[in-house]
């Protein structure tokens, strides 16, 4: 069982929520906690904590940076985050820096970074510019997670000793249709409500109106089931080049609905 920490901007695109549910329900993964970033990170942390609560699990949900290292004036916050969840009594944990500065230097950890890398880069700076934890990163140069905080992505690139990129290009091979998304049944009515609400809100903002790409679930799945993807060493970085899309989707839905 792999010890996993998830760094996420949960609450905006529904795929972060699906990735966390997948991780929490996957018997191959032990989710130690989640740090949140960009926008209202405290509310994002509450969403992560409440997701775990609804599954009968407890994780440390650590709020991180609200803005990128080099802010462009945008806060990447849509306003609907957390709709469909009762967060009034949800408790969150320590600040992300207090958690991550130790985790990034612990080689027994795997960090699934499914958000802009501000928290990871900040922790690397605090820990002597060294990342020994294994990193699984969603995205590629020019994609959202790299573009929102380029200085952070550069720091992570040069400070980490072992990292895997699950590229946006490969992740676009896996998605749920609208019918599949709004037909999901996790076995928990409150969690289903949260998924449907998040998905409906995201659909209004997404340029894709007929599907939901599973960028972040694929990144987390790469930790548990690397056999579902093919990787090559590209410029010294283990990088996804293809995915067994049908097998991944079958596996993902089996875990999510178990």
N, C-alpha and C positions, 0 to 999 in steps of 0.2 A: 504493500500500500504506500503510495507516494504522499509525502507531506507537501501540501499545496497552499500557497497564498495567492489570492486573486486581487489584482489592482484594476479597478473598474470605474467607469462613469455611468453606472447603472441608473436607470430611470428615464432616459431619453429614448434611444433606440431599444426596442424590446429584446434584442439579441443578448444584451448584457444580463437581463433577468433570466432568460432561458439558459445562458451559460452557467450562472450561479446555481440554478435549480439542478441542472445536469451534474455539476460538480458535487453538490451536496448529496445527490441520490446515487452517485456512482460508487460502487463498493471498492473500486481500485484506487480511489482518492480519499485522502483525509484532509478536509478543508480546515486549516488552522485559523483563517480569518480573511478579511477583505478590507482593503483600503480604497478610498474613493477620491475622485479628483475632478476638478473643473466645474464651475457653476457653484451651486450650493452643496458643498461636499458633506456637510453635516446631514442634510436631508437625504442625500444619496446613501450615506452610511446607515441611516434609519431604514431605508428601503432594503438594503442588504441584510441588516439585522432582522427585520421583520420577515423577510423571505426565509431565513433560517428558522425563525420562531415557528412559522407556519408548518415547517417540516419537522418540528419537534427537536431541532438541533440548536446548539448555542455556538456562535462564533464571535470573535472580536471584530467589530465593525469600526474601522478607524478612519475618521475624516481627515483628508489631506488638503492639498492646495486648492484654492478656489480659482486661481488664475495661473496661466502658464508662466514660466520663468521670464519670458519676454512677451509681455501682454500686447495684443493687437487691439485691445479695447473691447473685444467680444467676450462674453462670459459663457457662451455655448450652453445656455440654459433656456429651455422652451417654456417653462412655467407649469406644465402638467405633471411633472415628475412626482411620483407618489400617489397620484390619483388612483382610486380603487383600493387603497390600503389605509387601514387605521393606524397612524403612526404616533398618535398623541402620547402613548405610554411607552413607546419603544425606546430602549436605552442603547446608547452607543459606547464605544470604547475609547481608548487613549488616542491622542493624535497619531496620524500615520507615521510621522518622523520618529516617534518613540518606539514604534514597532519595527519599522523597516530598516532603521540603521543597523540593527542587529541581524535581521533576517537576510539582508543582501550579502552579508559576509559569512553566512552559514551554508556550506555546500550540501547540507542535508535537505535544504528547501528547494522547491521548484516554485517559481513565481510566474503565474499566467498574467501577462500584462496586456489587457484588452481595452486600453484607454491611452490617451496621451501620457508620455512617460515622465511627467513632472515629479511625481512622488518618488519614483525609482532613482532619478537623477539627483534629487535633493538628498536622498538617503546615501547615495554613493559619495556625494561631496562630504557628508558628515562622517562617513566611515573610512575616509582616507582614499577616496577615489578607487575603490576596489569592490567589484561585485563577484562573489564566489558562488552565489546561488545560481541554479540553472534557470535561465529565462526562456519563456515561450512568449513571443511577441506577435500580436496581430498587426499586420500592415506591411508596408514597404515604402521606400522613398517616395514622397509626394502624396501618400495617402493621408487620411484624416489624422490618425494617431501620431504620425510623424510631422505633419504640417502644422498642427495646432501649437506644438512646442518643439520647434526644430532644435534649439539649444539643448533641450533635455534629451532628445533622441541622439544627438551627437555625443553627449556625455555617456549615455548608456552604451553606445557603439564602442567607445574607446575604453570604457572601464570594465566591461563584462568579459569574463573568461570563457563562458559557454552559453551560447544563445541559439535559439531556433526561431526563424521567421516563418509564420504561416501567412502567406501573402494574400492580399485582397484579391488578386487575379484568380488564385486557386479557390479561395473561399466563395467567389461568385458562382462556382459550380454547384453549390449546395444552398437550397432555400426551401421554405415552406410556401405553398400557395395560400391565398386568403382563406380558402375553405379548410385547409389543413390547420392553419393557425387558430381559427375561431372554432375548430372542432377538437382542439387539444383537451385531454382530460388527464390531469396529473393525479387524480385521486383525492384532491383537496379543493373543495369548492371556493374557498377564499383565495387560494393561490390561482385558480383558474380565472377568477374575477380580475385579479391583478394583471394577469397575462393579457386577457382580452381588452382591458382598459388601456394598458400600455401600448398594445398593438394598434388599437383604434386611433389613439392619439398620434403615434408615430407615423401612421399611414397618411395623416394630414400633412406631415412635414417631409416625408420621404419622396424622392423623385420616382420611386418604383411603386406603382399603385396596385400591382397584381401579385406581388410576392414579397417575402421577408427573407433577406439573405442571412445565413447563419455564420457570420464572420466569427463571432466570439465563441459560440459553442464548438466550432471546429478547432479553434485554438486550444481550448481546454481539452477537447477530445484527443488532440495530438499528444498530450501528456499521458493520458491513460491508454490510448490505442494508436501508437505511432504507425502500426501496420496499415492503417486506413489511408495513409498518405505516402507519397514518395518524396524523398528529400535528396538534394544534391548540395555539394559544397560549392557555394558561389561567393567568390571574393572572401573566402575564409569563414563564411557564415553558413550554417546548416539551414537550407531554404527549401520550402515546399515547392514542388514543381507540378504535382498532380494529386488528385484525390479520388478514391473509389467512392464516388458520390452516392450511389444507391446503397452500398454497404454502410457508409457513414450515416445516412439518413435513417436506415433501418435500426442501426445501433442507437442513435440519438433518441429516436422515438420510443424505443424499448426501455431505455433508462428513464426518460422523462415521464412515461406513463406507468411505470412500475409501482 
